Amino acid sequence: MTQCVLTGRRSLSNYTPLLGEEYIEQLRASARPLAGARVLHLNATAAGGGVAELLKALVPLLGDLGLHAEWRILRGADEFYKVTKAMHNGLQGMPLPFTQEMKAAWLKYNSINADLLSSNGSHDFVVVHDPQPAGVLHFLRQGNGHQKGSIWIWRCHIDLTTPQPHFWEFLKPYVELYDAAIFTRKQYFPRNFRGPRCFTVAPGIDPLGSQNRLLSDEEVHRILLRYGVDPACPFIFMLSRFDPWKDFCGVIDVFDVLKREFPDLQLVLMGGGADDDPETQSCYQKVVTYAGDRSDTLILWGQNGVSSPEINAFQQEASVVVQKSIREGFGLVVSEALWKGCPVVGSDVGGIALQVLHNRTGFLAKSLNEWVASITGLLRDRQTAYRLGSAGRRRVQKRFLVTRYLHDYLRIFQTLADRVQ
């Protein structure tokens, strides 16, 4: 059998103080026609990355609403994860080779996991996340392990606006078998994509998670001091996976220019990886080497003792949070920072532009000069920083909380169920 991820229990009632009784009752009413439905979420890893963070909250909340929801992860090996990371990069536009050996490895592990999945029983809805397990439906149908009546949904979290053609043409026939597909933005819908019914759903953060609850000033300062960050001096913070698309080195370049005007400015870069990402360590080493030996820059490996409350403290206290991604499917860390009322400067790409409305909830930047000017303005004018941060929190509460994400899934499940009846 595939490995089941245990998420514990959560009560939707705990969100009432934030969202009101009327909204919570609307969610419960939306779920009643789906009571007892069996839902499976399948992805590559239980830790690291946005998908795992989303499922950690979504799955138990589905359970609280009366659906039988479970979360399972693939079984793989290094050869598989190297291929799937190349697929991820290639589908986001990176020019990489995709050899017959790589295709064979992807097919091999999807076939293995299809066999394992066939022993997990039947489900009313199966949500398969991203390219890693996208081939299991093909192999289940091929081996008659596909339960009749199940509705299969491919949830793509990455930016497919300009994929390398050879990667997409390989994956396309496997995902066209699905009943539906979910993308974060309409701009991510692939051209000539036939078969699945397509939906648009942006992710959402869990406001009650340990990474998002409000910490006291005492807690925050204690954490910062533990890592050698002076709470009395301004600091810039970026949190992301150590990944070629995140441009940590570009943040260091921006910081070097800013230091000319703000000599006491500090920089904190924090990253981590996921079990299915073989590039993390090499990207981390590249950033450390690029930063060199400087006392004003802290680079933290998030998988080495840095917990969610500590991440929370850096986001809550940062003078400016930056997200200088080259490509970004969504970027939950942006909503996390906005939720804490922190001003954000982000790249004008992908899902960041969904969250940061330029000069309304933060700033979007492209060139080095734009990055420097945006951050300079926020460091000089704390009133503007407060205004943008407050507007960002309101936008997240309205659009980017896990409860809205939950509602979208209920809507999609009901729409697809109605279609097959």
Steps between C-alpha positions, in 0.01 A plus 500: 500500500601861455598686817220684681583838656340557838375857542313489831163668542385858450172673569359757262334664800840629610496735199172666606663794684689589182229442241167518680228243562321570173803413287573183697138389466518561124798266485316235698195536274719459190641178642172332600421355154852349499478340846667159503684557171839327490778740398864413433779755453816357346832684475874443517598605852359559847739782593655800331339711232161659459299189410577327829424821689161525328401139560599517866201728559264408215472126565393516868256783424335286233469233766341744743236573237400135477705381203733202537824665392846348495842607377750257353847546357691326224774250545807598305877498486775743406478418129130585501537826693782619273273445201196665658704807601622526141137472387400774743775727368433416137127559535579844644714578197855400589685361194594147607532165325230237551651166402337164438661376821336785695162425349541131582577580866188717530286229344655231720420672830155608390427138414631383839288753684192415295538138615536616860204734468272229363509332843387815684131456419268716295441875526238737371756773429873462440710817484847441353744782560757613242700300242660245734198264536310616192542164322333280762155534341634370169647191664195437716279501192747286313499242780126526577579645841300817429178494701195575289324814616809667646558860394867578434638853525850615408608795717790685336674745735773616261514772236432344158498821297816419299589133544778336302299321226665159538409483870140607450441280196612200704281580802194624311345163401517378860326801652241522222356176641377682811142616550614844614809711548561784745747781436591799715442755221320494166829606341637157598245308289704318233420554136327215315412330830201274434306268726495629858267775610725782621454701819693789651578484872759706686650343815442632850691510826383366834462801733492270804816309413810539714668692217226764498377557857584835658809488720573742785777755456692318772483169313602665173799683647618191684502302173678774305769538764554125506600518133711813536253746343479840670128587549595867536631516141298452180524170311382357171368144498446242227368149558486246221619163388866501399421466133634641169178697450516699826798731428645530850820630341303780337372601844862527619574731206206724597612497863853611407360810330267577791786483751646820353206697642408273792827387661325328794273295270504122548407220260346166601461230235325182605434197288452130505406221270273202460555128499443492123741787417860391429617854412449658841844438650693621197286816476554569869877468461493732201323770703739460794800531269352803325433677830855448620614573854295796615358584842186675373358200314345192657427195288291235673440145390134455589518125540767519767319596817309806373139443602174659385481744796851620417407557136193681628715730716720606207197569280324691776793727587662557159519858379433370147431148375620432147419222254736532206390197302569454132194273471244439774187288474355682801733551796319436829774689683374825345153456650659398830693827516201710392284328760741629765468854362855504369571705184605280208703566187468220248592411144234586247455134405246221534303464819684780680308750289173343622590587857696825470309780332756764409488800733186359665614193697872524426733565210582296190847538351694381197833681463768547763415870514132424564590260780729751665252788463207296638685376808659841558157662501370254759804540725474879487123530531368267768152651471477376141642166611226473763228601251606240244543231763152564642345491152689177431358336812145595395558357153628171641203474736263547209673288235787283621403307812467122511128532570446657157722229351281241673186660361640486146568127531148436627361697205709304251412163655130583485521630142675185381267271695197669346647450153535122533156443652 
